[in-house]
């Protein structure tokens, strides 16, 4: 058994830094989950006009309206099989802004070689996730083709949606991972950012999601 990222990336997975191959190599049968702790140099919504809308998304554990520097955070990654039989990885992040503790959670599932990322506690928003290796061996992920499941499957036109760009790599000097994320709207600019450094280790895991990582509902549509 190999991880959903290795399946989706194919031979490109082998071009990643060894530390990234280990990080993204967990699968439902590996018997481990991953847990990290670090600090974001910057995190949140730099676009003041978007903050009221992002404040509503906090009810769904999707995005956050604050914008600050030196934000402590944790991340937990759980490889498993989702209720529809698809190999998946569920992630839960907690960001401590001082005035508020925000949660951002999602599940990435693999079907027919394609990764779909379901965001929020009810997994009502889905994006297509494409992963590639850079020349330096970093992993670059792009989320596109956003759909919202609010009773119906509602695709958001490119003009109304946004793209998320993530780059993660191993920093030899720091002995830790670095990550840089931007959510960019075509007309409105950068709506969300987080970038920083974190340490990471694995723990034994039986493949059953803990209650704190279990979503309120699952979504099968892609």
TIKEKE-94585 format. One record per residue: residue number from 1; residue in three letters; x, y, z of N, C-alpha, C in turn; chain. Coordinates in Angstrom, 2 decimals. Example, Ala and Ser with C-alpha at 12.3 -4.5 7.8 and 13.67 -1.06 7.14 Angstrom:
! TIKEKE-94585
ATOM,pos,code,nx,ny,nz,cax,cay,caz,cx,cy,cz,unit
ATOM,1,ALA,13.19,-5.69,7.80,12.30,-4.50,7.80,13.20,-3.30,7.80,A;
ATOM,2,SER,12.85,-2.25,7.08,13.67,-1.06,7.14,12.90,0.03,7.87,A;
***
This chain:
! TIKEKE-94585
ATOM,pos,code,nx,ny,nz,cax,cay,caz,cx,cy,cz,unit
ATOM,1,UNK,0.85,-1.19,0.00,0.00,0.00,0.00,0.89,1.24,0.00,A;
ATOM,2,UNK,0.51,2.23,-0.80,1.26,3.48,-0.84,0.30,4.63,-0.56,A;
ATOM,3,UNK,0.86,5.79,-0.23,0.04,6.92,0.19,-0.74,7.51,-0.97,A;
ATOM,4,UNK,-1.77,8.30,-0.64,-2.57,8.94,-1.67,-1.73,9.91,-2.49,A;
ATOM,5,UNK,-0.74,10.54,-1.87,0.10,11.50,-2.59,1.03,10.78,-3.54,A;
ATOM,6,UNK,1.56,9.64,-3.11,2.44,8.88,-3.99,1.66,8.35,-5.19,A;
ATOM,7,UNK,0.43,7.91,-4.94,-0.39,7.42,-6.05,-0.72,8.54,-7.03,A;
ATOM,8,UNK,-1.06,9.72,-6.50,-1.44,10.83,-7.37,-0.25,11.41,-8.13,A;
ATOM,9,UNK,0.92,11.43,-7.49,2.08,12.06,-8.10,2.89,11.11,-8.98,A;
ATOM,10,UNK,2.74,9.80,-8.78,3.51,8.85,-9.57,5.01,9.00,-9.37,A;
ATOM,11,UNK,5.76,8.95,-10.45,7.23,9.02,-10.35,7.71,10.36,-9.80,A;
ATOM,12,UNK,6.89,11.40,-9.92,7.26,12.71,-9.42,7.47,12.69,-7.90,A;
ATOM,13,UNK,6.79,11.75,-7.23,6.93,11.64,-5.77,8.38,11.36,-5.38,A;
ATOM,14,UNK,9.09,10.58,-6.19,10.46,10.24,-5.89,11.43,11.40,-5.98,A;
ATOM,15,UNK,11.00,12.52,-6.56,11.84,13.71,-6.67,11.78,14.58,-5.42,A;
ATOM,16,UNK,10.86,14.27,-4.51,10.74,15.06,-3.28,11.92,14.79,-2.35,A;
ATOM,17,UNK,12.20,15.75,-1.48,13.20,15.55,-0.43,12.82,14.32,0.39,A;
ATOM,18,UNK,13.81,13.57,0.90,13.49,12.36,1.68,12.54,12.62,2.84,A;
ATOM,19,UNK,12.73,13.76,3.51,11.87,14.08,4.65,10.43,14.30,4.20,A;
ATOM,20,UNK,10.26,14.89,3.02,8.90,15.06,2.49,8.29,13.74,2.07,A;
ATOM,21,UNK,9.11,12.84,1.51,8.58,11.54,1.14,8.08,10.79,2.37,A;
ATOM,22,UNK,8.76,10.96,3.49,8.28,10.33,4.73,7.01,11.00,5.22,A;
ATOM,23,UNK,6.99,12.33,5.17,5.83,13.09,5.66,4.57,12.73,4.86,A;
ATOM,24,UNK,4.70,12.71,3.54,3.55,12.46,2.68,3.41,10.99,2.30,A;
ATOM,25,UNK,4.20,10.14,2.92,4.16,8.72,2.60,3.27,7.89,3.51,A;
ATOM,26,UNK,2.66,8.51,4.53,1.76,7.76,5.41,0.53,7.30,4.65,A;
ATOM,27,UNK,0.09,6.09,4.95,-1.13,5.55,4.34,-1.94,4.81,5.38,A;
ATOM,28,UNK,-3.13,4.37,4.99,-4.06,3.78,5.96,-3.50,2.55,6.66,A;
ATOM,29,UNK,-2.57,1.85,6.03,-2.00,0.66,6.64,-0.67,0.87,7.31,A;
ATOM,30,UNK,-0.20,2.12,7.38,1.14,2.36,7.91,1.21,2.28,9.43,A;
ATOM,31,UNK,0.06,2.41,10.11,0.04,2.27,11.57,0.53,3.48,12.32,A;
ATOM,32,UNK,0.66,4.63,11.63,1.12,5.85,12.30,0.29,7.04,11.85,A;
ATOM,33,UNK,0.25,8.05,12.70,-0.28,9.37,12.36,0.83,10.38,12.59,A;
ATOM,34,UNK,0.68,11.57,12.02,1.71,12.60,12.15,1.23,13.79,12.94,A;
ATOM,35,UNK,2.14,14.35,13.77,1.77,15.46,14.64,2.90,16.48,14.68,A;
ATOM,36,UNK,2.53,17.75,14.43,3.53,18.81,14.39,3.16,19.99,15.26,A;
ATOM,37,UNK,4.18,20.77,15.59,3.99,21.97,16.39,4.99,23.02,15.92,A;
ATOM,38,UNK,4.53,24.25,15.74,5.44,25.29,15.28,4.84,26.67,15.43,A;
ATOM,39,UNK,5.40,27.62,14.69,4.96,29.01,14.73,4.89,29.54,13.30,A;
ATOM,40,UNK,3.76,30.16,12.97,3.64,30.85,11.70,4.22,32.26,11.85,A;
ATOM,41,UNK,5.12,32.63,10.97,5.64,34.00,10.97,4.50,34.98,10.72,A;
ATOM,42,UNK,3.58,34.58,9.87,2.39,35.37,9.60,1.25,34.41,9.29,A;
ATOM,43,UNK,0.03,34.76,9.70,-1.12,33.90,9.43,-2.39,34.72,9.47,A;
ATOM,44,UNK,-3.31,34.41,8.56,-4.62,35.02,8.61,-5.02,35.70,7.33,A;
ATOM,45,UNK,-5.98,36.59,7.45,-6.60,37.27,6.31,-6.09,38.71,6.22,A;
ATOM,46,UNK,-5.21,39.02,5.26,-4.71,40.39,5.14,-5.70,41.35,4.49,A;
ATOM,47,UNK,-6.76,40.82,3.89,-7.75,41.65,3.19,-8.88,42.01,4.16,A;
ATOM,48,UNK,-8.86,43.23,4.66,-9.82,43.63,5.70,-11.26,43.45,5.26,A;
ATOM,49,UNK,-11.55,43.65,3.96,-12.92,43.58,3.46,-13.45,42.15,3.44,A;
ATOM,50,UNK,-12.56,41.15,3.48,-12.99,39.75,3.45,-13.18,39.17,4.85,A;
ATOM,51,UNK,-12.75,39.90,5.87,-12.79,39.34,7.22,-14.20,39.05,7.73,A;
ATOM,52,UNK,-15.22,39.87,7.45,-16.57,39.50,7.89,-17.04,38.16,7.33,A;
ATOM,53,UNK,-16.74,37.90,6.06,-17.12,36.61,5.47,-16.33,35.48,6.10,A;
ATOM,54,UNK,-15.04,35.69,6.33,-14.22,34.64,6.93,-14.63,34.39,8.39,A;
ATOM,55,UNK,-15.19,35.42,9.04,-15.65,35.19,10.42,-16.79,34.16,10.43,A;
ATOM,56,UNK,-17.61,34.16,9.39,-18.67,33.17,9.30,-18.11,31.77,9.08,A;
ATOM,57,UNK,-17.00,31.66,8.35,-16.44,30.34,8.06,-15.82,29.70,9.29,A;
ATOM,58,UNK,-15.56,30.48,10.34,-15.00,29.87,11.56,-15.99,28.89,12.18,A;
ATOM,59,UNK,-17.30,29.08,11.93,-18.29,28.14,12.43,-18.14,26.78,11.77,A;
ATOM,60,UNK,-17.52,26.77,10.59,-17.31,25.54,9.84,-15.88,25.02,9.98,A;
ATOM,61,UNK,-15.07,25.66,10.83,-13.65,25.28,10.93,-12.98,25.33,9.55,A;
ATOM,62,UNK,-13.26,26.42,8.84,-12.68,26.63,7.52,-12.26,28.09,7.41,A;
ATOM,63,UNK,-10.95,28.34,7.42,-10.39,29.69,7.32,-10.61,30.48,8.61,A;
ATOM,64,UNK,-10.10,31.72,8.63,-10.14,32.50,9.86,-9.94,33.97,9.52,A;
ATOM,65,UNK,-10.60,34.88,10.28,-10.57,36.30,9.94,-9.39,37.07,10.53,A;
ATOM,66,UNK,-8.71,36.52,11.53,-7.62,37.24,12.16,-6.43,37.39,11.20,A;
ATOM,67,UNK,-5.53,38.30,11.54,-4.29,38.47,10.78,-3.22,38.91,11.76,A;
ATOM,68,UNK,-2.19,38.06,11.94,-1.21,38.36,12.98,0.12,37.70,12.63,A;
ATOM,69,UNK,1.15,38.06,13.38,2.47,37.45,13.25,2.76,36.60,14.49,A;
ATOM,70,UNK,3.72,35.69,14.34,4.15,34.82,15.45,2.96,34.08,16.06,A;
ATOM,71,UNK,2.30,33.30,15.22,1.08,32.57,15.63,1.44,31.11,15.89,A;
ATOM,72,UNK,1.40,30.63,17.14,1.65,29.21,17.42,0.57,28.34,16.79,A;
ATOM,73,UNK,0.96,27.16,16.33,-0.03,26.27,15.74,0.38,24.82,15.94,A;
ATOM,74,UNK,-0.60,23.94,15.83,-0.37,22.50,15.81,-1.06,21.91,14.59,A;
ATOM,75,UNK,-0.56,20.76,14.14,-1.21,20.04,13.05,-1.16,18.56,13.35,A;
ATOM,76,UNK,-2.26,17.86,13.05,-2.33,16.41,13.18,-2.84,15.83,11.88,A;
ATOM,77,UNK,-2.14,14.83,11.35,-2.50,14.16,10.10,-2.83,12.70,10.37,A;
ATOM,78,UNK,-4.00,12.26,9.90,-4.45,10.90,10.14,-4.76,10.21,8.81,A;
ATOM,79,UNK,-3.93,9.24,8.39,-4.26,8.47,7.18,-5.30,7.40,7.51,A;
ATOM,80,UNK,-6.28,7.23,6.63,-7.36,6.28,6.92,-8.11,5.98,5.62,A;
ATOM,81,UNK,-9.15,5.19,5.72,-10.07,4.95,4.61,-11.37,5.65,4.94,A;
ATOM,82,UNK,-11.88,6.48,4.02,-13.10,7.21,4.32,-14.32,6.28,4.23,A;
ATOM,83,UNK,-15.51,6.74,4.64,-16.68,5.85,4.67,-17.09,5.31,3.31,A;
ATOM,84,UNK,-16.55,5.86,2.24,-16.90,5.41,0.90,-15.84,4.49,0.31,A;
ATOM,85,UNK,-14.89,4.09,1.15,-13.87,3.14,0.73,-12.68,3.77,0.04,A;
ATOM,86,UNK,-12.59,5.09,0.04,-11.47,5.76,-0.60,-10.32,5.97,0.37,A;
ATOM,87,UNK,-9.07,5.75,-0.04,-7.94,6.11,0.82,-7.94,7.62,1.04,A;
ATOM,88,UNK,-7.63,8.05,2.26,-7.79,9.46,2.59,-6.79,9.88,3.66,A;
ATOM,89,UNK,-6.65,11.19,3.82,-5.87,11.78,4.90,-6.68,12.93,5.48,A;
ATOM,90,UNK,-6.96,12.85,6.78,-7.67,13.92,7.47,-6.68,14.72,8.29,A;
ATOM,91,UNK,-6.75,16.04,8.16,-5.84,16.94,8.89,-6.64,17.90,9.75,A;
ATOM,92,UNK,-6.10,18.18,10.92,-6.70,19.17,11.82,-5.60,20.11,12.30,A;
ATOM,93,UNK,-5.81,21.41,12.07,-4.85,22.42,12.48,-5.50,23.34,13.51,A;
ATOM,94,UNK,-4.74,23.72,14.52,-5.21,24.69,15.51,-4.23,25.85,15.55,A;
ATOM,95,UNK,-4.75,27.06,15.38,-3.94,28.27,15.38,-4.34,29.14,16.55,A;
ATOM,96,UNK,-3.35,29.54,17.36,-3.61,30.34,18.55,-3.28,31.80,18.26,A;
ATOM,97,UNK,-4.33,32.60,18.00,-4.13,34.01,17.72,-4.10,34.86,18.99,A;
ATOM,98,UNK,-4.16,34.21,20.15,-4.17,34.95,21.40,-5.58,35.31,21.81,A;
ATOM,99,UNK,-6.29,36.02,20.95,-7.67,36.39,21.23,-8.65,35.30,20.82,A;
ATOM,100,UNK,-8.19,34.35,20.02,-9.06,33.27,19.55,-8.22,32.07,19.14,A;
ATOM,101,UNK,-8.75,30.87,19.40,-8.14,29.63,18.93,-8.96,29.15,17.73,A;
ATOM,102,UNK,-8.35,29.13,16.56,-9.06,28.77,15.34,-8.66,27.37,14.89,A;
ATOM,103,UNK,-9.63,26.66,14.34,-9.43,25.31,13.81,-9.66,25.34,12.31,A;
ATOM,104,UNK,-8.77,24.67,11.58,-8.93,24.51,10.14,-8.77,23.02,9.85,A;
ATOM,105,UNK,-9.83,22.38,9.34,-9.81,20.94,9.14,-10.25,20.56,7.74,A;
ATOM,106,UNK,-9.72,19.45,7.25,-10.08,18.98,5.93,-9.75,17.50,5.79,A;
ATOM,107,UNK,-10.32,16.89,4.76,-10.01,15.51,4.39,-9.69,15.47,2.90,A;
ATOM,108,UNK,-8.55,14.90,2.57,-8.17,14.70,1.17,-8.36,13.24,0.83,A;
ATOM,109,UNK,-9.19,12.96,-0.18,-9.49,11.58,-0.60,-9.04,11.37,-2.04,A;
ATOM,110,UNK,-8.65,10.13,-2.33,-8.18,9.77,-3.67,-9.21,8.89,-4.36,A;
ATOM,111,UNK,-9.59,9.28,-5.59,-10.51,8.47,-6.38,-10.08,8.56,-7.84,A;
ATOM,112,UNK,-9.86,7.39,-8.44,-9.45,7.32,-9.85,-8.20,8.15,-10.10,A;
ATOM,113,UNK,-7.27,8.12,-9.14,-6.01,8.81,-9.30,-6.06,10.31,-9.08,A;
ATOM,114,UNK,-7.23,10.84,-8.69,-7.42,12.28,-8.52,-7.65,12.60,-7.04,A;
ATOM,115,UNK,-6.98,13.64,-6.54,-7.14,14.06,-5.15,-8.22,15.13,-5.06,A;
ATOM,116,UNK,-9.17,14.93,-4.14,-10.18,15.93,-3.83,-10.06,16.30,-2.36,A;
ATOM,117,UNK,-9.99,17.60,-2.09,-9.85,18.08,-0.71,-11.19,18.63,-0.26,A;
ATOM,118,UNK,-11.75,18.06,0.83,-13.03,18.47,1.39,-12.75,19.28,2.66,A;
ATOM,119,UNK,-13.23,20.51,2.70,-12.87,21.47,3.74,-14.04,21.75,4.66,A;
ATOM,120,UNK,-13.72,21.92,5.96,-14.72,22.32,6.94,-15.29,21.16,7.73,A;
ATOM,121,UNK,-15.91,21.45,8.84,-16.40,20.40,9.73,-17.51,19.58,9.09,A;
ATOM,122,UNK,-18.27,20.17,8.15,-19.29,19.43,7.41,-18.83,19.06,6.00,A;
ATOM,123,UNK,-17.60,19.36,5.67,-16.98,19.02,4.37,-17.86,19.50,3.21,A;
ATOM,124,UNK,-18.36,20.73,3.33,-19.28,21.27,2.32,-18.55,21.91,1.14,A;
ATOM,125,UNK,-17.25,22.16,1.28,-16.51,22.75,0.18,-15.46,21.77,-0.30,A;
ATOM,126,UNK,-15.35,21.59,-1.60,-14.38,20.65,-2.16,-13.57,21.34,-3.25,A;
ATOM,127,UNK,-12.29,21.00,-3.32,-11.43,21.52,-4.38,-10.61,20.38,-4.97,A;
ATOM,128,UNK,-10.25,20.56,-6.20,-9.33,19.63,-6.85,-7.92,19.97,-6.40,A;
ATOM,129,UNK,-7.14,18.97,-5.98,-5.80,19.19,-5.47,-4.79,18.55,-6.42,A;
ATOM,130,UNK,-3.87,19.38,-6.91,-2.80,18.93,-7.80,-1.46,19.10,-7.11,A;
ATOM,131,UNK,-0.64,18.05,-7.10,0.65,18.08,-6.40,1.79,17.83,-7.38,A;
ATOM,132,UNK,2.86,18.63,-7.27,4.04,18.45,-8.10,5.29,18.65,-7.25,A;
ATOM,133,UNK,6.41,18.13,-7.74,7.71,18.34,-7.10,8.44,19.46,-7.82,A;
ATOM,134,UNK,9.05,20.37,-7.06,9.84,21.44,-7.65,11.25,20.93,-7.95,A;
ATOM,135,UNK,12.03,21.76,-8.63,13.41,21.39,-8.92,14.23,21.20,-7.65,A;
ATOM,136,UNK,13.83,21.89,-6.56,14.55,21.78,-5.29,14.08,20.59,-4.45,A;
ATOM,137,UNK,13.06,19.86,-4.93,12.53,18.74,-4.16,11.44,19.13,-3.19,A;
ATOM,138,UNK,10.94,20.37,-3.29,9.80,20.78,-2.47,8.53,20.19,-3.07,A;
ATOM,139,UNK,7.46,20.14,-2.26,6.16,19.78,-2.81,5.34,21.05,-3.00,A;
ATOM,140,UNK,4.71,21.15,-4.15,3.86,22.29,-4.45,2.46,21.76,-4.71,A;
ATOM,141,UNK,1.47,22.33,-4.02,0.09,21.90,-4.14,-0.78,23.08,-4.57,A;
ATOM,142,UNK,-1.65,22.84,-5.51,-2.57,23.88,-5.99,-3.99,23.35,-5.87,A;
ATOM,143,UNK,-4.85,24.12,-5.19,-6.27,23.78,-5.06,-7.06,24.64,-6.03,A;
ATOM,144,UNK,-7.89,24.00,-6.86,-8.66,24.72,-7.87,-10.02,24.05,-8.03,A;
ATOM,145,UNK,-10.82,24.58,-8.94,-12.15,24.03,-9.25,-12.96,23.81,-7.98,A;
ATOM,146,UNK,-13.20,24.90,-7.28,-13.93,24.82,-6.01,-15.41,24.54,-6.25,A;
ATOM,147,UNK,-15.96,23.64,-5.44,-17.39,23.35,-5.45,-17.93,23.47,-4.03,A;
ATOM,148,UNK,-19.16,23.95,-3.91,-19.83,24.04,-2.62,-21.04,23.14,-2.65,A;
ATOM,149,UNK,-21.16,22.26,-1.65,-22.28,21.33,-1.57,-23.28,21.84,-0.55,A;
ATOM,150,UNK,-24.24,22.62,-1.01,-25.27,23.17,-0.14,-26.61,22.64,-0.64,A;
ATOM,151,UNK,-26.78,21.33,-0.51,-27.95,20.68,-1.06,-27.70,20.28,-2.51,A;
ATOM,152,UNK,-27.17,21.22,-3.30,-26.81,20.96,-4.68,-25.31,21.09,-4.83,A;
ATOM,153,UNK,-24.81,20.55,-5.92,-23.39,20.70,-6.23,-23.24,22.00,-7.01,A;
ATOM,154,UNK,-22.62,23.01,-6.40,-22.53,24.33,-7.02,-21.07,24.64,-7.33,A;
ATOM,155,UNK,-20.66,24.48,-8.61,-19.30,24.87,-8.96,-19.19,26.39,-8.97,A;
ATOM,156,UNK,-18.07,26.92,-8.48,-17.85,28.36,-8.49,-17.05,28.73,-9.72,A;
ATOM,157,UNK,-17.55,29.63,-10.57,-16.78,30.06,-11.74,-15.43,30.63,-11.32,A;
ATOM,158,UNK,-14.44,30.52,-12.21,-13.11,31.02,-11.89,-13.14,32.48,-11.45,A;
ATOM,159,UNK,-14.02,33.26,-12.03,-14.08,34.68,-11.69,-14.55,34.90,-10.26,A;
ATOM,160,UNK,-15.30,33.95,-9.70,-15.82,34.09,-8.35,-15.01,33.31,-7.33,A;
ATOM,161,UNK,-14.28,32.33,-7.78,-13.54,31.48,-6.87,-12.13,31.99,-6.61,A;
ATOM,162,UNK,-11.33,31.15,-5.98,-9.96,31.50,-5.66,-9.10,30.25,-5.78,A;
ATOM,163,UNK,-7.82,30.45,-5.89,-6.86,29.35,-5.96,-6.01,29.37,-4.70,A;
ATOM,164,UNK,-5.71,28.18,-4.17,-4.82,28.06,-3.02,-3.50,27.45,-3.47,A;
ATOM,165,UNK,-2.41,28.10,-3.08,-1.07,27.64,-3.43,-0.32,27.29,-2.15,A;
ATOM,166,UNK,0.19,26.07,-2.08,0.93,25.61,-0.91,2.29,25.09,-1.36,A;
ATOM,167,UNK,3.33,25.49,-0.65,4.65,24.91,-0.87,5.22,24.49,0.48,A;
ATOM,168,UNK,5.71,23.27,0.55,6.28,22.75,1.80,7.63,22.12,1.49,A;
ATOM,169,UNK,8.58,22.28,2.43,9.91,21.71,2.24,10.60,21.50,3.57,A;
ATOM,170,UNK,11.69,20.74,3.52,12.50,20.48,4.70,13.65,21.46,4.73,A;
ATOM,171,UNK,13.82,22.15,5.87,14.90,23.12,6.07,16.01,22.44,6.86,A;
ATOM,172,UNK,17.10,22.09,6.18,18.20,21.40,6.85,18.79,22.21,8.00,A;
ATOM,173,UNK,18.95,23.50,7.80,19.56,24.35,8.83,18.71,24.40,10.09,A;
ATOM,174,UNK,17.39,24.46,9.91,16.49,24.55,11.08,16.15,23.17,11.63,A;
ATOM,175,UNK,16.33,22.12,10.84,15.95,20.78,11.27,14.46,20.64,11.45,A;
ATOM,176,UNK,13.70,21.29,10.55,12.24,21.30,10.66,11.65,21.57,9.28,A;
ATOM,177,UNK,10.32,21.44,9.20,9.62,21.72,7.95,9.25,23.19,7.87,A;
ATOM,178,UNK,9.22,23.70,6.65,8.67,25.02,6.38,7.48,24.87,5.44,A;
ATOM,179,UNK,6.51,25.75,5.61,5.33,25.75,4.75,4.95,27.18,4.43,A;
ATOM,180,UNK,4.46,27.37,3.21,4.02,28.69,2.77,2.74,28.51,1.97,A;
ATOM,181,UNK,1.67,29.19,2.38,0.35,29.03,1.76,-0.25,30.40,1.44,A;
ATOM,182,UNK,-0.87,30.49,0.26,-1.60,31.70,-0.13,-2.91,31.29,-0.81,A;
ATOM,183,UNK,-3.98,31.93,-0.43,-5.25,31.79,-1.13,-5.48,33.10,-1.88,A;
ATOM,184,UNK,-5.53,33.02,-3.20,-5.54,34.22,-4.03,-6.80,34.25,-4.90,A;
ATOM,185,UNK,-7.51,35.36,-4.82,-8.68,35.60,-5.67,-8.24,36.42,-6.87,A;
ATOM,186,UNK,-8.78,36.07,-8.04,-8.32,36.72,-9.27,-8.53,38.22,-9.24,A;
ATOM,187,UNK,-9.67,38.68,-8.73,-9.95,40.12,-8.71,-9.56,40.77,-7.38,A;
ATOM,188,UNK,-9.72,40.05,-6.28,-9.58,40.66,-4.95,-8.19,40.52,-4.36,A;
ATOM,189,UNK,-7.34,39.70,-4.96,-5.98,39.54,-4.45,-5.88,38.47,-3.39,A;
ATOM,190,UNK,-4.87,38.59,-2.52,-4.60,37.58,-1.50,-5.61,37.69,-0.36,A;
ATOM,191,UNK,-6.31,36.58,-0.11,-7.34,36.57,0.92,-6.89,35.87,2.20,A;
ATOM,192,UNK,-5.93,34.95,2.09,-5.48,34.20,3.26,-4.03,33.80,3.06,A;
ATOM,193,UNK,-3.25,33.89,4.13,-1.86,33.46,4.08,-1.51,32.75,5.39,A;
ATOM,194,UNK,-0.59,31.82,5.31,0.13,31.38,6.50,1.46,30.80,6.06,A;
ATOM,195,UNK,2.50,31.13,6.82,3.85,30.70,6.47,4.66,30.59,7.75,A;
ATOM,196,UNK,5.39,29.48,7.89,6.19,29.32,9.09,6.94,28.01,9.13,A;
ATOM,197,UNK,7.37,27.66,10.32,8.28,26.53,10.57,7.64,25.62,11.61,A;
ATOM,198,UNK,7.79,24.30,11.42,7.24,23.39,12.44,8.04,22.09,12.51,A;
ATOM,199,UNK,8.08,21.54,13.71,8.65,20.21,13.96,7.55,19.18,13.84,A;
ATOM,200,UNK,7.94,17.94,13.56,6.94,16.93,13.22,7.44,15.54,13.61,A;
ATOM,201,UNK,6.53,14.72,14.13,6.89,13.35,14.51,5.66,12.46,14.34,A;
ATOM,202,UNK,5.88,11.16,14.27,4.78,10.21,14.10,4.48,9.50,15.43,A;
ATOM,203,UNK,3.24,9.01,15.53,2.80,8.23,16.68,2.04,7.01,16.17,A;
ATOM,204,UNK,1.93,6.00,17.00,1.14,4.83,16.63,-0.32,5.24,16.42,A;
ATOM,205,UNK,-0.92,4.62,15.40,-2.30,4.98,15.03,-2.98,3.76,14.45,A;
ATOM,206,UNK,-4.22,3.49,14.91,-4.93,2.28,14.49,-5.81,2.48,13.26,A;
ATOM,207,UNK,-5.78,3.69,12.68,-6.58,3.93,11.48,-7.98,4.43,11.75,A;
ATOM,208,UNK,-8.38,4.54,13.02,-9.70,5.04,13.39,-9.56,6.49,13.84,A;
ATOM,209,UNK,-10.26,7.39,13.18,-10.13,8.80,13.51,-10.58,9.08,14.95,A;
ATOM,210,UNK,-9.81,9.85,15.71,-10.28,10.26,17.04,-11.47,11.20,16.90,A;
ATOM,211,UNK,-12.25,11.31,17.95,-13.49,12.10,17.88,-13.21,13.55,17.50,A;
ATOM,212,UNK,-12.09,14.10,17.94,-11.78,15.49,17.64,-11.47,15.74,16.18,A;
ATOM,213,UNK,-11.13,14.70,15.43,-10.81,14.85,14.01,-11.93,14.37,13.10,A;
ATOM,214,UNK,-12.96,13.76,13.68,-14.08,13.22,12.90,-14.98,14.38,12.43,A;
ATOM,215,UNK,-15.25,14.50,11.12,-16.15,15.58,10.67,-17.59,15.31,11.08,A;
ATOM,216,UNK,-18.40,16.37,11.03,-19.82,16.22,11.35,-20.55,15.42,10.27,A;
ATOM,217,UNK,-20.07,15.50,9.03,-20.64,14.72,7.94,-19.53,14.46,6.93,A;
ATOM,218,UNK,-19.74,13.44,6.09,-18.80,13.10,5.04,-19.42,13.45,3.69,A;
ATOM,219,UNK,-18.59,13.70,2.72,-19.05,14.04,1.38,-18.40,13.11,0.38,A;
ATOM,220,UNK,-19.20,12.55,-0.53,-18.71,11.64,-1.55,-18.56,12.30,-2.92,A;
ATOM,221,UNK,-19.36,13.35,-3.15,-19.35,13.98,-4.47,-18.01,14.64,-4.75,A;
ATOM,222,UNK,-17.64,14.66,-6.02,-16.36,15.26,-6.42,-16.61,16.35,-7.45,A;
***
